[in-house]
Amino acid sequence: MISAQNTGVLIDEYFSSTSKNWKEIMLNGATDGNFKFEKQSLSVTNSSKVGAYGLYNLKPLSGNFYAEAEFADEDVIGLAIIASKNGVPDVANFTMIAVSNRSGITVINQYDRQNNVENVHDPKKVIDPSRYEAKLDGMTFSVPYKSTNRKIRILHESLSNTFHFYYGTTLVKWGITSNDWMEVAPQYSWLAADQQYFVALVGLVAENKKPKAAVFKRIQVVQTPTEDFDDNLTGFKAVKRNFSWSGFEGDATVVSFGKEFGYDKNIKFVIWDRANNAPAWRLTNQFLLNFEFFEGGDSLYPGCHEAMSDRQRHGQTVTIVEDNAVRKIIHWHGISLNPEYNFTGENLHGKQFPTYDEYWTFYPDGTGTRQLMDTPNLDVDHRRSWGPEVIEPMPIGGSLVEAGDLCNAPALSVFNMTDSVKTYFPQPTNRTYTKNSWGWDQIVFDCHFKDMPDFYLVYSQAEAYPEIWPGIKIETQIAWHNTNHIFSHWPVGREPYGQNAQEWGKTSRSYASHKNEVTHTSLASAGFYGKLGVDFEDHYQVDENGRRFRRHVMLVGVSKPYQYDEVKAQIQTWLEPGTISMQNRDFEFVKIDRIFRSIILESKNNSKECKFSIKPNKTVVNPAFTVENWKGDDKAEVLVNGIKVVAKTAKEGSLLLVWMQAMFNQESNILIRSAQ
């Protein structure tokens, strides 16, 4: 992993020996206790009947950081962040995450003392105190755990001056093991943003009031970035690395763009574990944009079956398939799960999983394709109840904003190649349900943001291109959508789901209580609702393993604001760039590859010069070519009408990949040859 900037380990101890970096601390009225370092562990015992006793580390902490503790038994465990006052701990001001055993049930609590008042929790008095406790009894929807994985963490997110309290989770199911985090409610700090703190490991009072040792295996404190690596000079790259956004960090696959990308080079494409790997554009350090993923439903297992529900990323993989100067191809694979980690038909014990696969292809200008493959489990006699929904433009806001704050007015344009443009938002807007998406051959969802380029996604359902859609007309809904929703259960948020809570905001975990929570809103939905996409008796393909699947291929890209003709030119280049005429017999035209947005040519001999003309149907923009059986050099150059143009080339096996930065609307002669 390549780490983002300004990351540093401040404290990392396995307690292999007695350390002078620790001193005793007593909180909430505790009066006595003892500690010892032994067998690579720290054992602290609170001998009092109240409060917490333990040790704090002498190193002062501030800014964006997390403290993470590993422990032995799930009882009397406390990890505290204590304010510093005159260089020593201020026991009148601290916050803590605790792990206790109550009648055999593991319970997670957030405790605090604010200006000497115990357990205020939310200093703004909005969040219900019940959200600061989690019982791991298997009874809370979306929390199918009976224990932690013996890890707890407190994050101080400094941009909004907020504490987040996490407990580690491990899921072992279907021979797959995954680890991640859940959390109790976040807490605005009641102290100044530049406040210094100390970290403490403490023992609490057991349920039977008898002294019991809290045993810690490791403590780690890490200073983390508030924003991501500056990619202005990175160029067109695809890497797996640490990614930071709005004070939160995690592992990601990041596609950055270079000089051929005509916009801010810190606009990048990310598949980030804090978003459950759901692909998104990183617009700024406070805004992301996601275009949806596979989403369906089931009559037995409630909740949405989708990546948004899969915080553990259970069975997911992200692979960089192709990484060269011409294009990047990223493959995301997962199982369609509900928040309880159940899948459609699981109870019938078949051998298949319902899976989704997305292949994202990008060229240097930010244009590319999204290929979504829906492979249901058909070895049992049960089908999903609806879905999949495959398109939903979702603006995402960080810890200083609301999700829709960056949206322009209008925020969304929907159009095709010929009819007038439909614009949506600000609110109110007419409710739209169109079963066949107005009967259009192509449906463009073009998202508009303040002082930003547009980001678009195009779905084609033209009969002429059966390889890129399953033959079932897609439905578009723009009804409950607006720019004002503040859904907080995804991304980043790890509280239990609570869509059905009666009082959103106070008791629900799915609608933000404060501005410091990461939120998303939704501008539109498109997919296959009711029973439309459920029956796999027709409109399917068969993979190499005999599994039936459906393929949905969409064009994606970035354009100047409200420049609809620019998007239409990209659609034309994708679907019908024009007539290809070969100018020598050494090569032949094969086909238009709409899955990867490329024109396929094939070499018939050892020639190192491929000559052809293209007569555009309208306008061709930055076309890509794939020359099969290329016998020339790895490096090639491109001439249009005898003039060398900016081009990228790469060799993948026997394929020569070519992308050129050029626009033409009249017949042009093209020469691809080994570099002179």
C-alpha positions in Angstrom: 0.0 0.0 0.0 1.1 3.6 -0.8 0.1 5.8 2.1 -1.5 9.2 1.8 0.6 12.1 3.1 0.9 13.1 6.8 0.3 9.7 8.2 2.5 8.7 11.2 2.4 6.2 14.0 2.6 8.2 17.3 2.3 5.3 19.7 2.6 1.5 19.1 3.2 -0.8 22.1 2.8 -4.5 22.6 3.8 -4.1 26.3 6.8 -6.4 26.0 8.4 -4.7 28.9 7.6 -2.1 31.6 7.4 1.3 30.1 8.1 4.8 31.6 5.7 6.3 29.1 2.7 5.5 31.2 1.2 6.9 34.4 -1.7 6.0 36.6 -5.1 7.6 36.0 -8.4 7.4 37.9 -11.7 8.5 36.3 -15.3 9.0 37.6 -14.5 8.5 41.3 -12.3 5.5 41.1 -9.9 5.5 44.1 -7.7 2.4 43.8 -6.3 -0.2 41.4 -3.2 -1.9 40.2 -1.4 -2.7 37.0 1.4 -4.9 35.6 3.2 -5.5 32.4 3.6 -9.2 31.7 3.7 -11.7 28.8 3.4 -8.9 26.2 0.3 -7.5 27.8 -0.8 -4.8 30.1 -3.2 -5.8 32.9 -5.1 -3.1 34.8 -7.5 -3.8 37.6 -9.9 -1.4 39.1 -10.2 -2.2 42.8 -12.9 0.5 43.4 -16.7 -0.1 43.2 -17.1 2.8 40.7 -15.3 4.6 37.8 -12.3 3.5 35.9 -8.7 2.9 36.8 -5.7 2.5 34.4 -2.8 4.1 32.7 -2.4 7.0 30.3 0.4 7.6 27.9 2.5 10.7 28.4 2.6 11.6 24.7 0.1 14.5 23.9 -2.2 14.0 20.9 -4.0 16.5 18.7 -5.4 16.9 15.2 -6.7 14.0 13.1 -5.8 10.7 14.8 -7.2 7.4 15.9 -6.4 5.3 19.0 -6.9 1.6 18.6 -6.6 -1.0 21.4 -6.5 -4.8 21.2 -7.6 -6.7 24.3 -8.1 -10.2 25.7 -11.5 -10.7 27.3 -14.7 -8.8 26.5 -15.3 -7.3 29.9 -14.2 -4.2 32.0 -12.3 -2.8 29.0 -12.1 0.9 28.4 -10.2 3.1 25.9 -10.3 6.8 26.8 -9.3 10.1 25.2 -8.6 12.6 28.0 -8.3 16.3 27.6 -4.9 17.9 28.5 -4.9 20.8 30.9 -1.6 22.5 31.8 0.2 19.4 30.4 -1.6 16.8 32.6 -4.9 14.9 32.1 -8.1 16.8 32.9 -10.3 14.1 34.5 -13.3 16.4 34.2 -13.1 16.2 30.4 -12.8 12.8 28.6 -14.6 10.5 26.3 -14.4 6.7 26.2 -15.5 3.5 24.5 -16.1 0.6 26.8 -16.7 -3.2 26.4 -18.6 -5.0 29.1 -20.2 -8.4 29.7 -23.7 -8.2 31.1 -25.5 -11.5 31.8 -23.4 -13.1 29.1 -24.0 -10.5 26.5 -21.2 -8.3 25.1 -22.2 -4.6 25.4 -20.4 -1.6 23.8 -20.9 1.8 25.5 -19.7 5.3 25.0 -19.1 7.1 28.3 -17.8 10.6 28.9 -17.4 13.5 31.4 -17.9 17.0 30.0 -17.0 19.9 32.2 -17.3 17.5 35.1 -20.8 16.3 34.1 -21.0 12.6 33.6 -22.4 10.9 30.4 -23.6 13.9 28.6 -23.0 12.0 25.3 -24.2 14.5 22.6 -23.3 18.0 23.9 -25.9 19.4 21.5 -28.6 17.3 23.0 -30.0 16.0 19.7 -28.9 12.3 19.5 -30.9 10.0 21.7 -28.6 8.4 24.4 -29.7 4.9 23.4 -27.6 5.3 20.2 -24.4 5.4 22.4 -24.9 1.7 23.3 -24.7 -1.5 21.3 -25.8 -4.9 22.6 -24.2 -7.8 20.6 -27.1 -10.2 21.2 -28.0 -10.8 17.5 -31.3 -8.9 18.0 -30.4 -5.6 16.3 -31.0 -5.5 12.5 -27.7 -5.3 10.6 -25.6 -6.4 13.7 -25.4 -10.1 13.3 -22.5 -10.4 15.8 -22.3 -11.9 19.3 -18.9 -10.5 20.0 -16.3 -8.1 18.9 -13.0 -9.2 17.3 -11.2 -7.8 20.4 -10.5 -4.4 18.9 -11.9 -1.0 19.7 -11.0 2.4 18.2 -11.7 6.1 18.8 -11.2 8.4 15.8 -10.8 12.2 16.4 -11.9 13.6 13.1 -10.5 17.1 13.4 -12.3 18.9 10.5 -15.6 18.9 12.3 -14.0 18.2 15.7 -15.9 14.9 16.2 -15.2 11.7 18.0 -16.2 8.3 16.4 -16.3 5.1 18.5 -15.8 1.8 16.7 -15.8 -1.8 17.8 -14.2 -4.4 15.6 -16.3 -7.1 13.9 -15.4 -10.4 12.3 -17.9 -12.4 10.1 -17.2 -16.0 9.3 -19.7 -17.4 6.8 -19.6 -19.6 3.7 -15.9 -20.3 4.3 -15.2 -16.6 4.0 -13.7 -14.4 6.9 -14.1 -10.6 6.8 -13.1 -7.9 9.3 -14.4 -4.4 9.7 -15.9 -2.0 12.2 -19.3 -1.0 13.6 -19.8 2.1 15.7 -22.1 3.7 18.2 -23.2 7.3 17.6 -20.6 10.0 16.9 -20.0 12.8 19.3 -19.2 16.4 18.6 -16.3 17.5 20.9 -17.4 20.1 23.4 -13.8 21.3 23.6 -11.8 23.5 21.2 -10.7 22.1 17.8 -7.0 22.5 18.8 -7.4 20.8 22.1 -4.6 18.4 23.1 -5.4 14.9 24.5 -3.9 11.8 26.2 -4.9 8.2 25.5 -5.6 5.9 28.4 -6.3 2.2 28.8 -8.5 1.6 31.8 -10.3 -1.2 33.7 -14.0 -0.7 34.6 -16.2 -2.2 37.3 -17.5 -5.8 36.6 -21.2 -6.6 36.8 -20.7 -8.5 40.1 -18.7 -5.6 41.5 -15.6 -7.8 42.1 -12.2 -6.6 40.9 -11.4 -8.0 37.5 -8.4 -7.4 35.3 -8.7 -5.7 31.9 -5.9 -7.1 29.7 -4.7 -5.2 26.7 -2.5 -6.7 24.0 -1.6 -3.6 22.0 -2.2 0.1 21.8 -1.7 2.1 18.6 -2.2 5.8 17.9 -1.9 7.0 14.4 -2.0 10.5 13.0 -4.0 10.4 9.8 -4.5 12.9 7.0 -7.6 15.1 6.7 -7.5 14.9 2.9 -6.0 12.7 0.2 -2.7 12.7 -1.5 -2.2 15.6 -4.0 -2.5 13.9 -7.4 -1.9 17.1 -9.5 1.4 15.6 -10.8 0.6 11.9 -10.5 -0.6 11.4 -14.1 -2.8 8.6 -15.4 -2.3 5.9 -12.9 -4.2 3.0 -11.2 -2.9 2.1 -7.8 -4.0 0.4 -4.6 -3.2 2.7 -1.7 -4.5 4.4 1.4 -7.1 7.0 0.5 -8.2 9.8 2.8 -11.4 11.9 2.5 -13.0 14.4 4.9 -10.8 13.1 7.8 -11.5 9.4 7.2 -9.0 7.0 5.7 -9.0 3.4 4.4 -7.8 1.2 1.7 -8.7 2.0 -1.9 -8.1 1.5 -5.6 -7.5 4.9 -7.1 -7.5 6.0 -10.7 -5.9 9.4 -11.2 -5.7 11.4 -14.4 -3.0 13.4 -16.2 -2.6 16.3 -18.6 -5.1 14.7 -21.1 -7.8 15.2 -18.5 -9.1 18.7 -18.9 -10.1 19.3 -15.3 -8.8 19.5 -11.8 -6.3 16.6 -11.5 -7.5 15.9 -7.9 -10.8 14.7 -9.4 -10.2 11.0 -9.3 -12.0 7.7 -9.3 -11.9 5.6 -6.2 -13.1 2.2 -5.0 -12.8 2.8 -1.2 -13.4 0.4 1.7 -15.1 3.1 3.7 -17.8 3.2 1.0 -18.0 -0.6 1.0 -16.0 -0.5 -2.2 -18.9 1.1 -4.1 -17.1 3.0 -7.0 -17.3 6.8 -6.8 -15.8 10.0 -8.3 -13.8 12.0 -5.7 -14.9 15.6 -6.6 -13.4 17.5 -3.6 -12.3 16.7 -0.1 -16.0 17.1 1.0 -17.9 15.7 -2.0 -18.1 12.3 -3.8 -20.4 11.1 -6.5 -21.6 7.5 -6.9 -23.7 6.2 -9.7 -25.2 3.2 -7.9 -24.3 -0.5 -7.9 -26.4 -3.7 -8.1 -29.4 -3.4 -5.8 -32.3 -5.9 -5.3 -34.7 -7.2 -2.8 -36.0 -10.4 -1.4 -39.3 -11.6 0.1 -37.6 -13.5 3.0 -34.5 -11.5 3.9 -35.4 -7.8 4.5 -33.4 -4.8 3.5 -31.7 -3.9 0.3 -29.4 -6.5 -1.2 -26.5 -4.4 -2.4 -23.0 -3.2 -1.6 -24.4 -0.4 0.5 -25.5 -3.1 3.0 -22.2 -5.0 2.9 -20.0 -3.1 5.3 -17.8 -6.1 5.8 -17.2 -6.4 2.0 -17.8 -10.1 2.6 -16.5 -12.0 -0.3 -15.7 -8.8 -2.3 -12.6 -8.4 -4.4 -11.1 -5.4 -6.3 -8.6 -6.2 -9.0 -6.6 -3.9 -11.4 -7.0 -6.0 -14.6 -5.2 -3.7 -16.9 -3.0 -0.7 -16.2 -1.2 0.9 -19.1 -0.8 4.3 -20.8 -4.0 3.8 -22.8 -6.6 2.5 -20.3 -7.2 1.2 -16.9 -9.6 -1.6 -16.2 -10.8 -2.3 -12.7 -12.8 -5.3 -11.7 -15.1 -5.3 -8.7 -16.7 -8.5 -7.6 -19.2 -9.1 -4.8 -22.1 -11.1 -3.4 -25.5 -9.4 -3.3 -26.3 -9.3 0.4 -28.7 -7.7 2.8 -27.5 -5.9 6.0 -27.8 -9.2 7.9 -25.4 -10.8 5.4 -28.1 -13.1 3.9 -28.7 -13.6 0.2 -31.7 -14.6 -1.8 -32.3 -18.4 -1.6 -29.7 -18.9 1.1 -32.1 -20.9 3.2 -32.4 -23.5 0.5 -28.7 -24.4 0.7 -27.7 -24.2 -2.9 -24.1 -24.1 -4.0 -24.3 -20.8 -5.9 -24.1 -17.2 -4.7 -25.9 -14.4 -6.4 -23.0 -12.3 -7.6 -22.4 -9.0 -9.3 -19.3 -7.9 -11.3 -18.4 -4.5 -12.4 -15.7 -3.7 -14.9 -14.7 0.0 -15.1 -12.6 1.0 -18.1 -11.1 4.5 -18.2 -9.1 6.4 -20.9 -6.8 9.3 -20.2 -9.6 12.0 -20.8 -11.8 10.4 -18.0 -14.2 8.8 -20.5 -14.9 5.1 -20.2 -17.4 2.3 -19.7 -19.1 0.7 -16.7 -19.9 -3.0 -17.4 -22.2 -4.6 -14.8 -22.8 -8.3 -14.9 -25.8 -9.7 -12.9 -25.4 -13.5 -12.1 -28.2 -14.9 -9.9 -28.2 -18.2 -8.1 -30.6 -20.3 -10.1 -29.8 -23.7 -8.4 -32.6 -23.1 -5.9 -36.3 -22.6 -6.4 -36.4 -19.0 -5.1 -35.9 -15.7 -6.9 -35.2 -12.2 -5.7 -38.4 -10.1 -5.4 -37.2 -7.2 -7.4 -34.2 -5.7 -9.2 -31.7 -5.0 -10.1 -31.6 -1.2 -9.8 -28.3 -0.3 -11.6 -28.3 3.5 -11.8 -28.8 6.1 -9.0 -26.7 9.3 -9.1 -25.9 9.9 -5.4 -24.0 13.0 -4.3 -22.1 12.4 -1.0 -21.2 15.1 1.5 -18.4 15.0 4.1 -18.2 16.1 7.7 -18.5 19.8 7.0 -21.4 19.9 4.5 -24.6 18.3 3.6 -24.7 15.9 0.6 -26.5 18.2 -1.8 -24.6 21.4 -1.0 -22.5 21.2 -4.1 -25.4 20.4 -6.4 -26.0 23.1 -9.0 -29.5 24.3 -10.2 -30.6 22.4 -12.1 -28.8 19.5 -10.5 -29.7 16.8 -13.0 -30.3 16.7 -16.8 -31.8 13.7 -18.4 -31.8 13.5 -22.2 -31.3 11.4 -25.3 -29.7 12.0 -28.7 -32.7 13.9 -30.2 -35.4 15.0 -27.8 -35.4 18.1 -25.6 -33.5 18.0 -22.3 -35.4 17.3 -19.1 -34.0 19.1 -16.0 -34.6 18.5 -12.4 -34.1 20.3 -9.1 -34.3 22.6 -7.2 -37.3 21.2 -5.5 -40.2 20.6 -5.9 -40.1 18.6 -9.1 -42.7 16.6 -10.9 -42.8 12.9 -10.0 -41.6 10.8 -12.9 -42.2 7.1 -13.3 -41.5 5.9 -16.9 -41.6 2.2 -17.4 -39.5 2.3 -20.5 -37.5 5.5 -19.8 -39.5 7.5 -22.4 -38.9 4.8 -25.0 -35.5 6.4 -25.7 -32.7 4.4 -27.2 -30.2 6.1 -24.9 -30.8 7.7 -21.5 -28.2 10.2 -20.2 -28.0 11.1 -16.5 -25.9 14.2 -16.4 -25.0 15.6 -12.9 -24.2 19.2 -12.4 -22.2 20.8 -9.5 -21.1 24.2 -8.6 -17.7 25.2 -10.1 -17.1 21.7 -11.3 -17.4 19.8 -14.5 -20.4 17.6 -15.2 -20.3 13.9 -14.6 -22.5 11.7 -16.8 -23.6 8.1 -17.2 -25.4 6.8 -20.3 -27.5 3.7 -20.6 -28.3 2.4 -24.1 -31.3 0.2 -24.8 -31.2 0.3 -28.6 -32.1 -2.9 -30.3 -29.0 -2.4 -32.6 -26.6 -3.1 -29.7 -27.7 -6.3 -28.0 -24.2 -6.9 -26.5 -24.5 -4.0 -24.1 -28.0 -4.5 -22.6 -30.1 -7.5 -21.9 -33.1 -6.6 -24.1 -35.4 -5.5 -21.3 -36.4 -1.8 -21.2 -35.1 0.0 -18.2 -37.4 2.0 -15.9 -36.5 5.5 -14.7 -37.9 7.0 -11.5 -37.4 10.6 -10.3 -40.0 10.8 -7.5 -38.8 10.7 -3.9 -35.5 12.0 -5.0 -34.1 15.5 -4.3 -30.9 17.3 -3.3 -31.9 17.7 0.4 -31.8 14.1 1.8 -29.2 13.5 4.5 -29.0 9.7 4.6 -26.1 8.8 6.9 -26.0 4.9 6.9 -23.6 5.0 3.9 -20.8 5.7 3.2 -18.4 5.9 6.1 -21.2 5.6 8.8 -21.1 2.3 10.7 -24.1 2.6 13.0 -26.8 -0.1 12.7 -29.4 0.5 10.0 -32.6 2.1 11.1 -34.6 3.0 8.0 -37.9 2.2 9.8 -37.3 4.3 12.9 -40.3 6.5 13.7 -38.3 9.6 14.5 -35.5 10.1 12.0 -32.6 12.1 13.3 -32.9 11.4 17.0 -33.3 7.7 17.2 -32.6 6.5 13.6 -29.2 5.6 12.4 -30.1 6.2 8.8 -30.8 10.0 8.8 -28.1 12.4 10.0 -28.6 14.1 13.4 -25.8 16.6 12.8 -23.9 18.1 9.9 -20.7 16.3 11.0 -22.1 13.0 9.7 -21.2 11.9 6.2 -24.4 11.8 4.2 -25.7 11.0 0.7 -28.7 12.1 -1.3 -30.2 10.8 -4.5 -31.1 12.4 -7.8 -32.8 9.6 -9.8 -33.1 5.8 -10.0 -33.2 3.5 -12.9 -33.5 -0.3 -13.0 -35.8 -3.2 -13.2 -38.6 -3.1 -10.6 -41.3 -5.5 -9.6 -40.7 -8.8 -11.4 -39.1 -7.1 -14.5 -35.6 -8.3 -13.9 -36.2 -11.4 -11.8 -37.1 -14.1 -14.4 -34.0 -15.5 -16.1 -35.9 -17.7 -18.6 -35.0 -15.3 -21.4 -32.8 -12.3 -22.1 -29.7 -13.9 -20.7 -26.2 -15.0 -21.7 -24.3 -18.0 -20.4 -20.8 -17.8 -18.9 -17.9 -20.3 -19.1 -19.3 -22.2 -16.1 -22.8 -22.5 -17.5 -24.2 -19.7 -15.2 -26.8 -17.4 -16.7 -26.1 -13.7 -16.5 -27.2 -10.3 -17.8 -24.8 -7.6 -18.9 -25.4 -3.8 -18.7 -22.8 -1.6 -20.3 -22.9 2.2 -19.7 -20.8 5.0 -21.0 -19.3 7.2 -18.2 -17.3 10.5 -18.4 -16.7 14.1 -17.5 -17.7 17.1 -19.6 -18.0 20.9 -19.5 -21.1 22.1 -17.5 -24.4 21.8 -19.4 -22.6 21.1 -22.7 -25.0 18.4 -23.9 -23.6 18.3 -27.4 -20.3 17.3 -26.0 -21.8 14.3 -24.2 -23.8 13.4 -27.4 -20.5 13.4 -29.4 -19.1 10.9 -26.8 -22.1 8.7 -27.2 -21.7 8.8 -31.0 -18.1 7.8 -30.6 -19.1 5.0 -28.3 -21.9 3.5 -30.3 -21.5 4.5 -34.0 -18.3 6.4 -34.6 -18.6 6.1 -38.4 -17.6 4.1 -41.4 -14.1 2.4 -41.2 -12.4 1.8 -44.6 -9.1 0.0 -44.7 -6.5 1.5 -47.1 -4.3 -1.5 -47.4 -4.8 -5.3 -47.3 -2.5 -5.8 -44.3 -5.2 -5.1 -41.8 -9.0 -5.4 -41.6 -11.8 -3.8 -39.7 -13.3 -6.3 -37.2 -16.0 -4.5 -35.2 -17.0 -1.7 -32.8 -16.3 -2.9 -29.3 -18.9 -1.0 -27.3 -18.1 -2.9 -24.1 -14.7 -1.3 -23.9 -15.4 1.7 -26.2 -12.8 0.7 -28.8 -12.6 0.2 -32.6 -11.2 -3.3 -33.3 -8.8 -3.8 -36.2 -6.7 -7.0 -37.0 -3.3 -7.4 -38.6 -3.2 -10.1 -41.4 0.6 -10.2 -41.8 3.8 -8.6 -40.4 3.1 -5.1 -41.5 3.9 -2.4 -39.0 1.7 0.3 -40.6 -2.1 0.2 -40.2 -3.8 2.6 -42.6 -7.5 3.3 -42.7 -10.0 6.1 -42.9 -12.9 7.0 -40.7 -16.0 8.8 -42.0 -17.8 10.1 -38.9 -21.5 9.8 -38.6 -21.3 13.1 -36.8 -18.4 13.9 -34.6 -15.7 11.5 -33.3 -14.0 12.5 -30.0 -10.8 10.9 -28.7 -11.3 7.5 -30.2 -9.6 4.3 -29.0 -8.4 1.4 -31.2 -7.4 -2.1 -30.5 -5.1 -3.7 -33.2 -5.2 -7.5 -32.9 -2.1 -9.6 -33.8 0.1 -6.5 -33.9 3.5 -7.4 -35.2 5.0 -3.9 -34.8 6.9 -2.4 -31.9 5.5 -1.7 -28.4 5.8 2.0 -29.1 3.6 3.4 -31.9 2.6 6.8 -33.2 -0.6 8.1 -34.8 -1.0 10.4 -37.7 -4.3 12.0 -38.8 -4.3 13.3 -42.4 -0.5 13.1 -42.3 -0.1 15.1 -39.1 1.1 13.5 -35.9 -1.4 13.8 -33.0 -1.2 13.3 -29.3 -1.7 9.6 -28.7 -1.1 7.0 -26.1 -0.1 3.4 -27.1 0.4 0.2 -25.1 1.0 -3.5 -25.9 -1.0 -6.1 -24.1 0.0 -9.5 -25.3 -0.6 -9.4 -29.1 -2.9 -6.4 -28.8 -1.8 -2.9 -29.6 -4.0 -0.4 -27.7 -4.2 3.1 -29.1 -6.0 6.2 -27.8 -5.7 9.5 -29.5 -6.6 13.0 -28.4 -8.4 14.3 -31.5 -11.8 15.5 -32.7 -13.0 15.3 -36.3 -16.3 15.6 -38.1 -15.3 14.8 -41.6 -13.6 11.8 -43.3 -10.0 11.5 -42.1 -7.1 9.2 -42.9 -5.4 7.6 -40.0 -2.0 5.9 -39.8 -0.9 3.8 -36.9 2.7 2.7 -37.2 5.7 1.7 -35.1 7.4 4.7 -33.7 9.9 6.3 -36.0 
